[in-house]
């Protein structure tokens, strides 16, 4: 089950994708508890690090119990990306520096970063090559299928990144213009895996342990990366690890357990970020945890308008008291 990214051992094939507002310190604690072998942080701006943005500096904090961690950096300027990578190398306890070349969000791509770098491969390779020269941690890259369906270049792009010194490639099987619509193209993931000798991590449309197993079987990737399937569903990590190891897993998560982890997540947010931020972040996470449960929409609307920790705790307690 294990493989290496550079000198870092990755103990199983289940990896957590970088997600803004999701894979922060609090949720990483929970995801690691469920068996994630590697977790990617939220994207961090090179400029934010270099301009000493307090919030950005807080994002490079890594707990030993969460390791191994890949800290994901985004930007498009060679000099500032190298300087930011050196800062991370020297100041963060993370294990891997990942370069985002797949984010499709407008505010990222309009600066030439994220998936926009797939339109400027020479610049992309230069960024990786120069960072690799200056840091000790292994450097990896997350990419997409291409910019759009007229410019699908993931295979040659991955080969160029390998030559530049990347130690692993994660590929999402959609183009930038697809955003998150339609179906991920797993065939392009297979093509990338066959085209390079470094580890390849497949990403896109993994919503169940069966999906994860099918991606491994169909593409031959070294590991799978789960993203949106983990929203309010950290159990998917444990289920997938169990399925890979034993061929079976516990399918139904009882209500007591769901309540326990909602409140645990809330507690971790309070400890790490204080009440104000905890309330704001739990408005989203609370709604995700309740998805699919009886009467969830009514409770979600209450959580979204909650203003204090006590409000959220009371809403959760009242909801589960009536459905358990």
N, C-alpha and C positions, 0 to 999 in steps of 0.2 A: 504493500500500500504506500510506503514512503518513497520520496524522491528528493532530490536536492535542487535548490536554486542557488548557484554559486556554492558557498560553504554552508548554507543554511539548510538544515534538514526539515522537510515538510512531511509530517507523519501520516497524513492520510490525504485522500483525494477531494476533500470537501473544503472549499475556499469561499470566503465572504467578499462580495464585490464592494467597491467604494460607493457610498451613497450619501450625498449631502444631507445633513440633518438626521441621519440614521446611524451610520457607523461611527458614532462618537464614543467617547470614553465609557459612558454608562452602558450603552447597548453592547459594546465590545466585551464587557465583563460577562454578560449573560451569554452571548454567542460562544465565547470561549468555554464557558462551563458546559455547554452542550456539545463540545467536541470539534469546533472549527479548527482546522490545522493551520490556517493562515487567514488573517483578517486585514483587509485594506482600509486605511483611514479615509475620511472625507477628503476631497481635493483641497489642496493648500496652494495658495497663490505665491509664486516666487516673489512678486513685488511686495506682497503683504509681509513676508518674512524679512525682506531687506529693509522695508520702511518701518520695521519694528512695530507692526500692528499687534496690539496686545492679544486680541482674540486669535489671530493667526498663530502667535507663539504658543498659546495654550493648546492649540490643535496638534502640536508635535509632541505633547506629553504622552508617554507610553508607560503602562504599568508592567512590571516583570511578569505578573500572572497572565497577561494578555498575549505574551510573545509566543511565536514570532508574529511580528507586525510589519506590513509594507506601508510605508508612508508615501502617499501619492502627491506629487507636485505637478502644477500646471503653469505654463507660460510659453512664450515663443521667441524670446530674446536669448541668444546663446550666453552672453555674458551674465545676465541676471539669473538665468537658470543654473549656470555653473556655481555662481556665488551662493545661491539658495541651497543647492545640493551640498555644498561644502559646509554651510551652516547646519544643515540637518545631520550630516555625517559626524560633525563634531559636538553637536548639542542635543541630539535626540537618541534615546535608547532603542529606537526602531531597528529592525534587522535588514530591511530592504528599502531602497529608494525606487519608487515606481514613477514613471513619467506618463501623464495622461495625454494620449493622442486619440481619444475616442469620444470625449464628451461632446454631445450635439447641441448643447444649450447655447442660445444666441449670444448672450453676454460673454461667453468664453470664446466661441469661434470668431466673433467679430474682431477680437484682438490677435487672431492668427494662432490661437492655442487650441487645445483639445483636438477634435477631429479635423479642424482646418489644417493641421500639420500633415494630414494625409494628402493634401494638395501640394505640399512643398516638401517632398521627400528628402531632398538634399539638406534642407534646413533641419528636418527631423533627425536625420542621421548625424549631423554635426552636433546637435544638442546632446545626443546620447554619447557620441564619441568623446566629446570634451568633458562631460560629467564623469564618465568611466575613468578617464585619466586622473581625475582629481579626488575621487572618493575611495574609501575602503569597503563600503557596503556594496553588495551586488545591486546592479541597476536593472530594472525590468521595465516593460512598456505595455500599456493597455491600448489596443487599437480597435477599429471597426472593420467591417467588410470593405468600406471605401467611402468616398464622399457621397456619391449617388450611384444609380444603377448604370450610368454611362461611364463611370470612373471607379471600377472595382479593381483595387490594386493591393489587396491585403497580402497576397502571396509574395510578390516582389518587395513590398514594403517590409514584411517580416524578415525576409532574407537580408535586406539592407540594414535593418536594426541589429540582426545577429552579427553581421560583419562589423558594425559599429561598437559591439561589445555588450549588448544586452544579454542577460543571463536567463531570461524567460520572456514569453509573450503571452498576454491574455487577449483573446479576441472575442468580441461581441459580433454575432452573425447578422447584424443589420448595418445599413449605411447611415450616414449622418442624416440624410433627408428622410429616412424611415422613422427617425426618432425611436419610439417604442411601439410603433404600429406594425401590423402584419405579423409574419412569422420569421423567426431567426433562421438564417440559412446555415444549417449545420455542415453542408457540403464544403463551404468555403473554409470552415474551421478544420475539416479533415485535410483540405488541400494545404493549409498553412502548416499543420502538424507534419505532413509528409515532406514539406519543403525545407524545414530547418532541423537542426540537431539539438537545439536547446529545448527545455520543457515548454509545452504549449498548454494553456488553460482555456477551456471552452466556456463561453458565457452566452446566455440567451434562451429564454423559454424553459427554464428549469423550475417547475412548480411542484414537483413531487420526487420522491426517491426513484420512482420508475423512470421519470424523465432523465434524471442524472445517470442512471445505469445505461439507458439507451444512448445518451450522448457519448459515454465512454466506449460503448460497443460499436457505434456507428462511425466515430471519428478517430478513435485511438488516442485521444488527448491524455495528458499526464494527470490532469485534475479538472474538476468542473468548478465553476464560479456561480454562486447563487446570489441574486440581487433582490428584485422586487418580491420574490416569493417569501422573503424573510420579514416582510413588513407585518409586525404583530404576530409573527409565527416563528419564533426561535427554535421551536421543536423540529422544524424541518431539517435543521443541521443534524440533530441526534438521530432522527429517523433515517436520514440518508447515510450517515456513518454506519448505523446498524444494518441497513440494507446491503451496503457494500461488503460488510464483514460477515454477516450471517444469512443473508437472503430473506430476512423478515424484519419487521419493525412494528412498534405499537402505533396503530393508526388513529385511535381516538384519544384526544387529550381531555381529561375530565375538567369539569367546571371549576372545582376547587383549585386545581393546578393553574388554570388560566388566571383566576383571581390572584393567586399567590404571586405569579410572575408580573402581573400588571403592577401590583403594589411594590414588589421588589424593584422593578424598573423605576418607578416613581421615587422610591427611597434613594436609589443610586444617583438619580438626577439631582435630587435635593442636596445630597452629600457633596457632589462634584461641582454643581453649578448654582446652587442657591434656589430659593423658592420662585423668584420671578421667572427665571429661564426654565426651571423645571415645569412650571405650569404651562408655559408656551409650548415647550416640546412635547409635553404629555397630551396636549390637545390632539396632536396628530397620532402619536403612538397609541394612545388610549382607543381612538377610533379604529385603528388597524387591529388591535388585539380583539376587539369585539365583533369584527366582521364575520357575518354568517351566523351569529348567535341570535336567539329569539328576541325580538323587540330592540335589536341593536341600533337601528336608525334613530329611535327616540332618545336613547341614552347617549349616542354620539353627539347629538345636537346639544345636550346638556354639558358634555365634557368640553366641547368646542367653545362654549361661553363661560366656562369656569374661570374664576379669577384668583382663587387661592388653593393651596394644597388641601386644606380641609374640605373645600368644595368637591374636589376630585375624589378624595377618599370617601366622602359621604355618598357621592353618586355611585361609585363602584360597590361599596358595601350594600347600599339599598338595592342595586340591580341584582347582584348575585344572591342576596337574601331571598329575593322573590323567584329566582329561576332554579336555584339548587334544590 
